[in-house]
């Protein structure tokens, strides 16, 4: 937190030569209670306050700052259930108590400089067009404290970033430099959404103890920074983009070494990858066709043999999604997506399959002049016959107050990505108040 405050002070000094002409203050208070359907236990009662302050300067620059004060009264998901070692010191939320954390969610200046538009500071950068799951939306890491149940806006981890945008003819160019070395934040073992699937965590040979060591984190300021370029345009009715990102994989490779004891030492290491891909979308009457493709030069997957290659298979990976949206009925939105992941240099010892296929289906409908919204989201993995079914009804009482209730159902075997949480089916009740 001390480094965050230092960064804020440095950025604030940049404003000393200009005069603020307008202040805008707003915020959200959000509360959600979740209870386990099977056991009836309270899983979480999360209360969050998100105040936001915008400062508009007379040179057309703007400062956006947003805090998040968050607490789980049952201490099941936030904040102590999350492994905090994946955050950089400049990004890590501050623990005020075992039940309360304070996080600087956003703090950035944006405005024009010559022919360029700059966004400098802690921010989210969103690439990609898919819903529910991600292909190219990987610039910012993610908190998996509630697996994928939290919305992307809330679960993304904002990073200190230099974001430069410029128009080049018919193309919009975006350049990113990210010195912030924060990665996916994972739940601690024993917490409700801790990963247990053998596709994600290694299973120790029978009779061996397991010792999980701290991750080997990149620490060089310039050499270990991430950088990316995105070109986007509208050509012949198609929205298209071409993307490239040089980054560390947000999940570490879980190398396994057997030592005396006998003990399996798991040594997490963050490894580099090149990501190249693009997106496309076009509307045809009531239909929208969209998709995205991502090629990852180096990915690291768990194998079923810790004695060979330290229990890790390295391979390039191709991810893509094809989506079809339909709005042919008033107040109805229907979307279907096909996700596939292909390991191009597949090794038979890899726990997951060479080609992994997931289907999603979303149905959303508005009622009573868009004050009541009902939706159903189904995510189904065809390889493991597991998935997630989410049902939600929300009601907007007025422009400030929204309430909702929902049900999240996991199904499938424990070995699957979704089936590992089959005991975590839950009922949720939430409230959001804007001010």
Secondary structure, 3 states (H helix, E strand, C coil): CHHHHHHHHHHHHCCCCCCEEEEEEEEEEEEEEEEECCCCCEEEEEEEEEEEEEEEECCCCEEEEEEEEEEECCCCCCCCCECHHHCCCCCCCEEEECCEEEEEEEEEEEEEECCEEEEEEEECCCCCCCCCCCCCCCCCCEECCCCCCCCHHHHECCEEEEEEEEEECCEEEEEEEECCCCCCECECCCCCCCCCCCCCCCCCCCCCEEEECCCECCCCCCCCCEEEEEEEEEECCEEEEEEEEEEECCCCEEEEEEECCCEEEEEEECCEEEEEEEEEEEEECCEEEEEEEEEEEEEEEEECCCCCHHHEEEEEEEEEEEEEEECCCCCEEEEEEEEEEEECCCCCCECCCCEEEEEEEEEEEEECCCCEEEEEEEEEECCCCEEEEEEEEEEECCCCEEEEEEEEEEECCCCCCCHHHCCCCEEEEEEEEEC
